[in-house]
């Protein structure tokens, strides 16, 4: 019985980390250009590149 309580606590802690980790995604830096999707990051939002947009070169 003395081993089961720490084992249960460790298991619950690991499960909690597993469920919290997908929400911890790094935000791209300001002005980052995503070449694959033809967009750039500004003010915490993705901006679509327009024609002759200086940020999308």
C-alpha positions in Angstrom: 0.0 0.0 0.0 2.9 2.4 0.7 4.1 2.2 -3.0 0.6 2.6 -4.6 -0.1 6.1 -3.4 3.1 7.7 -4.8 2.6 5.7 -8.0 -1.0 7.0 -8.4 0.2 10.5 -7.7 3.0 10.3 -10.3 0.6 8.7 -12.9 -1.9 11.5 -12.4 0.8 14.2 -12.7 2.1 12.7 -15.9 -1.4 12.4 -17.3 -2.0 16.1 -16.4 1.2 17.1 -18.3 0.2 15.0 -21.3 -3.2 16.8 -21.5 -1.7 20.3 -20.9 1.2 20.1 -23.4 -0.7 20.3 -26.7 -1.9 23.8 -25.6 1.6 25.0 -25.1 2.5 26.1 -28.6 5.1 28.7 -29.2 3.9 31.8 -31.0 5.8 32.8 -34.1 7.9 36.0 -33.9 6.5 39.3 -35.2 6.9 39.7 -38.9 7.5 36.0 -39.6 6.7 35.1 -43.2 5.1 31.7 -43.7 6.2 30.9 -47.3 4.1 27.7 -47.6 0.8 29.5 -46.9 1.8 32.9 -48.3 1.0 34.8 -45.1 2.9 36.8 -42.4 2.4 37.1 -38.6 1.5 40.6 -37.2 -0.2 41.6 -33.9 -0.8 38.0 -32.8 -2.7 37.3 -36.0 -1.8 35.8 -39.4 -2.1 38.4 -42.2 -2.8 37.3 -45.8 -0.2 38.6 -48.3 -1.6 41.0 -50.8 -0.1 41.9 -54.2 3.2 43.8 -53.8 3.1 43.4 -50.0 6.5 44.4 -48.6 6.3 41.7 -45.9 5.9 38.9 -48.3 9.1 38.8 -50.4 
